[in-house]
Amino acid sequence: MEQHVEIGAAIVMDCNTGDLKAVCSRPGYEEDRIAEYLESSGGELVNRAFGAYSVGSVFKIILAACALEAEMGDFTYSCNGGILIGDRTFACHNHLGHGALQLEDAFAQSCNAYFIALGQLLGYDRIAEMAERFGYGDSIEVLGSIKGAGGIFPVKSSNMSLANLSIGQGELTASPLRVALMTAVVANGGILPQTKLYKGMYLNEKMKINNEEAEENRILSSDDAEALKEFCIQTVESGTGKGAKPLVGGAGGKTASAQTGIMENGAEKLNVYFTGFYPADHPQYVITVFGEGGKSGGETCGPVFREMCDFIAENNLTERETVVY
């Protein structure tokens, strides 16, 4: 993060248990300078991992889940660089167009035109119901009063607002922690895990571990989750997430570059993401990287994801329990 992201956050989660292995927020702070930070506008004391921000194209995971459940994976749309909804043209990031795409390739290439067309077919109610299953709009209990922000899930006001929602734009906001949990559902076969921040408590020099298991919360069929997992792997292998590909083990994920409406030096500030899982075949970790003011999800956040995966592989952390002191 120090090398690639000036303002943002990163989360490493066990995708099967919801255990938070690491959480980082940038910029950081020094404990002996708290009074200084209270007067600062830099947000050093804000934990961006738990705050709510625009999410962009990572929300296409929700659209893809809707399409798979509705058996619309073979829906085809020809992208010519944009799509007209009402009197507004929504541009695709590939201004020359992607051509004819079905769901898997549209996901890997993050084609805005395809997902806006798909969203118009799916309709607001179906998308909202799926997002509610994944927890969008709800806060996330982390520990006591520490919570991940619920964010905003917008109401439908027009087909244009639906178009914005279909690509994660407009009023939609969520926390990087919510994005990590969404990714975990894809990685672990369709189960929404419960976030856990601590392993146990030391009593009389012995660790007392809380072994209470949360009730399984299945929100996707295993078949649909497996299909989404393959979409994410293709994104890293040949799509917008190629910059996140680790040296060994493979990975899957999704990029995002969300417009914020905030202008800086004549250019719009972007919120960028890469969220994914590692290793590809038998995922153990979800890694979500978020940046404020980045260039793109693949360019700004992808390298952070890749370096974290390489560190995990180099230290054999997929083969033994990690202990954080």
C-alpha positions in Angstrom: 0.0 0.0 0.0 2.8 2.4 0.8 4.2 2.1 -2.7 0.9 2.2 -4.7 -2.0 3.8 -2.7 -1.7 7.1 -1.0 -5.3 7.3 0.2 -7.3 4.1 0.6 -7.6 0.8 2.4 -6.9 -2.9 2.1 -8.5 -6.0 3.7 -7.2 -9.6 3.9 -10.0 -12.0 5.0 -10.3 -15.8 5.3 -13.0 -16.3 2.7 -14.4 -19.3 4.5 -14.6 -18.1 8.1 -14.8 -14.3 7.7 -11.7 -13.9 9.9 -10.1 -10.5 9.3 -6.4 -11.4 8.9 -5.2 -7.8 8.2 -6.8 -4.4 7.8 -4.9 -1.3 6.5 -6.0 2.3 6.1 -4.0 5.0 4.3 -2.8 7.5 5.3 -1.9 6.0 8.6 -1.1 7.8 11.9 1.5 7.9 14.6 0.3 7.5 18.2 2.2 10.5 19.5 0.7 12.9 17.0 -3.0 12.4 17.7 -3.6 16.1 18.6 -2.1 17.1 15.3 -4.3 14.8 13.3 -7.4 16.2 15.1 -6.7 19.5 13.3 -5.8 17.8 10.0 -8.0 17.5 6.9 -6.1 14.4 5.7 -8.3 11.8 7.4 -5.4 10.1 9.2 -7.8 8.9 11.9 -10.5 7.6 9.5 -10.5 3.8 9.0 -11.4 3.8 5.3 -11.8 0.0 5.3 -15.0 0.5 7.2 -16.3 3.7 5.6 -18.8 3.9 2.7 -17.7 5.0 -0.8 -18.9 4.7 -4.4 -18.1 1.1 -5.6 -18.2 1.1 -9.4 -17.9 -2.0 -11.3 -17.3 -4.4 -8.5 -21.1 -4.2 -8.2 -21.3 -6.1 -11.5 -20.8 -9.2 -9.4 -24.4 -8.6 -8.2 -25.7 -8.2 -11.7 -23.9 -11.3 -12.9 -25.3 -13.3 -9.9 -28.8 -12.1 -10.9 -28.3 -13.1 -14.5 -27.1 -16.6 -13.6 -30.0 -17.1 -11.2 -32.4 -16.0 -14.0 -30.6 -18.3 -16.5 -29.6 -15.3 -18.6 -25.9 -16.2 -18.9 -26.2 -16.5 -22.7 -27.7 -13.0 -23.1 -25.8 -11.3 -25.9 -25.3 -7.6 -26.5 -23.1 -5.9 -29.0 -21.1 -3.0 -27.5 -20.3 -0.2 -29.9 -18.7 2.0 -27.2 -21.8 3.2 -25.4 -25.5 2.7 -24.9 -28.4 5.1 -25.1 -30.9 5.2 -22.2 -33.5 7.8 -22.6 -31.8 10.9 -23.9 -28.4 10.1 -22.3 -25.5 8.0 -23.7 -23.6 6.0 -21.2 -20.1 5.5 -22.4 -18.1 2.2 -22.1 -14.5 2.5 -21.0 -13.6 1.0 -24.4 -14.8 3.8 -26.6 -14.3 1.7 -29.7 -16.6 -1.0 -28.4 -16.2 -4.6 -27.3 -18.4 -6.0 -30.0 -20.8 -8.9 -29.3 -20.4 -10.3 -25.8 -22.1 -12.8 -23.5 -22.0 -12.6 -19.7 -18.6 -14.2 -19.0 -16.6 -12.1 -21.5 -18.6 -8.9 -20.6 -17.7 -9.5 -16.9 -14.0 -10.0 -17.7 -13.8 -6.9 -19.9 -16.1 -4.9 -17.5 -18.2 -3.8 -20.4 -20.5 -1.0 -19.1 -22.8 -1.1 -22.2 -23.5 -4.8 -21.7 -24.3 -4.5 -18.0 -26.5 -1.5 -18.5 -28.5 -3.5 -21.1 -28.6 -6.5 -18.8 -29.8 -4.3 -15.9 -32.7 -3.0 -18.0 -33.8 -6.6 -18.7 -33.3 -7.8 -15.1 -35.2 -4.8 -13.6 -34.6 -2.9 -10.4 -36.5 -5.2 -8.1 -34.5 -8.3 -9.0 -31.2 -6.4 -8.6 -32.3 -4.9 -5.3 -33.3 -8.3 -3.9 -30.0 -9.8 -4.8 -28.1 -6.9 -3.3 -30.1 -7.2 -0.1 -29.1 -10.8 0.1 -25.4 -9.8 -0.1 -26.1 -7.2 2.7 -25.9 -4.0 0.7 -27.3 -1.1 2.7 -26.7 -2.9 6.1 -24.0 -2.0 8.5 -21.5 -4.8 9.4 -20.9 -5.6 13.0 -17.1 -6.0 13.5 -16.6 -5.8 17.2 -18.8 -4.0 19.8 -19.4 -0.5 18.5 -17.0 -0.9 15.7 -19.0 -1.4 12.5 -18.6 -1.2 8.8 -20.8 1.5 7.3 -24.0 0.4 5.7 -23.7 2.9 2.8 -26.6 3.8 0.5 -28.7 1.5 -1.7 -30.6 3.9 -4.0 -34.3 3.7 -4.9 -35.2 3.5 -8.5 -36.4 6.8 -10.0 -35.9 6.2 -13.7 -34.4 3.9 -16.2 -31.3 6.2 -16.1 -30.9 5.6 -12.4 -31.2 1.9 -13.1 -28.5 2.2 -15.7 -26.2 3.9 -13.1 -27.0 1.2 -10.5 -26.2 -1.6 -13.0 -22.6 -0.4 -13.2 -22.2 0.5 -9.5 -22.5 4.3 -10.1 -24.9 7.0 -9.0 -25.9 7.1 -5.3 -24.8 3.6 -4.5 -22.2 3.4 -1.7 -20.7 0.6 0.4 -17.6 -0.1 2.5 -14.5 -2.0 1.3 -15.5 -4.5 4.0 -18.8 -5.1 2.3 -17.0 -5.6 -1.0 -14.7 -8.1 0.7 -17.7 -10.1 2.0 -19.3 -10.1 -1.4 -16.1 -11.5 -2.9 -16.0 -14.2 -0.2 -19.4 -15.4 -1.3 -18.0 -16.0 -4.8 -14.9 -17.7 -3.5 -16.4 -20.1 -0.9 -19.3 -21.6 -2.9 -22.1 -19.2 -2.1 -22.0 -18.7 1.7 -22.0 -15.2 3.2 -19.5 -15.4 6.2 -19.8 -13.5 9.4 -17.0 -11.0 10.0 -14.6 -11.9 12.9 -11.9 -9.6 14.2 -10.4 -11.6 17.1 -9.5 -15.2 17.7 -10.0 -15.4 21.5 -8.9 -14.0 24.8 -6.0 -14.8 27.1 -7.1 -15.9 30.5 -4.5 -17.3 33.0 -1.9 -17.3 30.3 -4.0 -19.5 28.0 -5.9 -18.6 24.9 -9.7 -19.1 25.3 -11.1 -19.4 21.8 -14.6 -18.6 20.9 -15.7 -21.8 19.1 -19.3 -20.7 18.4 -20.1 -21.3 14.8 -22.4 -18.9 13.0 -25.4 -20.4 11.2 -24.6 -21.0 7.6 -26.0 -18.2 5.4 -26.2 -19.5 1.9 -27.2 -16.7 -0.6 -26.2 -18.3 -3.9 -26.4 -21.8 -5.2 -23.0 -23.6 -5.4 -23.3 -23.8 -9.2 -23.9 -20.0 -9.6 -21.0 -19.2 -7.2 -18.8 -21.5 -9.2 -19.7 -19.8 -12.4 -19.0 -16.4 -10.9 -15.7 -17.7 -9.6 -14.7 -18.7 -13.2 -15.7 -15.3 -14.4 -13.4 -13.7 -11.8 -10.5 -16.0 -12.8 -11.0 -15.1 -16.5 -10.8 -11.4 -15.4 -7.3 -11.9 -14.1 -6.2 -14.2 -16.9 -7.3 -12.2 -19.8 -9.5 -9.2 -18.7 -9.2 -5.9 -16.9 -7.4 -7.6 -13.9 -4.3 -8.9 -15.7 -2.1 -6.6 -13.6 -3.3 -8.5 -10.4 -2.1 -12.0 -11.6 0.3 -13.5 -9.0 3.4 -15.4 -9.8 2.0 -18.7 -8.6 -1.4 -20.2 -7.7 -3.6 -18.1 -10.0 -6.3 -15.7 -8.7 -9.7 -14.3 -9.5 -11.2 -10.9 -9.0 -12.9 -7.8 -10.3 -11.7 -4.3 -11.0 -13.6 -1.0 -10.6 -13.0 2.7 -11.4 -16.0 4.6 -9.9 -16.8 8.2 -10.8 -17.3 10.4 -7.7 -18.4 13.7 -9.3 -15.5 15.4 -7.4 -13.2 17.4 -9.7 -9.5 17.9 -8.9 -7.1 19.8 -11.2 -9.6 19.6 -14.1 -10.1 15.8 -13.8 -12.7 13.8 -12.0 -11.5 11.9 -9.0 -12.0 8.2 -9.2 -12.5 5.6 -6.4 -10.7 2.5 -7.6 -10.9 -1.2 -6.5 -9.4 -4.6 -7.0 -11.2 -7.3 -5.0 -10.4 -10.9 -5.5 -9.5 -14.3 -4.0 -6.3 -16.4 -3.8 -5.4 -19.1 -4.7 -7.6 -19.6 -7.7 -8.5 -23.3 -7.4 -9.1 -23.6 -3.6 -9.4 -20.0 -2.4 -8.4 -19.3 1.2 -8.1 -15.5 1.2 -10.1 -12.6 -0.1 -8.0 -9.5 -0.6 -9.8 -6.2 -1.3 -7.8 -3.1 -2.2 -9.5 0.4 -2.4 -7.9 3.7 -3.5 -9.2 7.2 -3.5 -8.0 9.2 -6.5 -6.4 6.3 -8.3 -5.9 5.8 -12.0 -7.9 2.6 -12.4 -8.7 -0.5 -10.4 -6.3 -2.6 -12.4 -3.4 -0.1 -12.5 -3.6 1.3 -9.0 -5.0 -1.6 -6.9 -4.1 -4.7 -8.9 -0.3 -4.5 -8.1 -1.1 -4.3 -4.3 -3.3 -7.5 -4.7 -0.6 -9.2 -6.7 2.2 -8.4 -4.2 0.1 -9.6 -1.3 -0.6 -12.9 -3.0 3.1 -13.3 -3.8 3.9 -12.7 -0.1 1.4 -15.3 0.9 2.9 -17.8 -1.5 6.5 -17.0 -0.5 5.7 -17.6 3.2 3.6 -20.7 2.7 0.6 -19.0 4.3 -1.9 -21.1 2.4 -0.6 -24.2 4.2 -0.6 -23.2 7.8 -2.5 -21.0 10.3 -1.5 -17.4 10.4 -1.1 -15.9 13.9 -1.1 -12.1 14.4 0.3 -10.8 17.6 
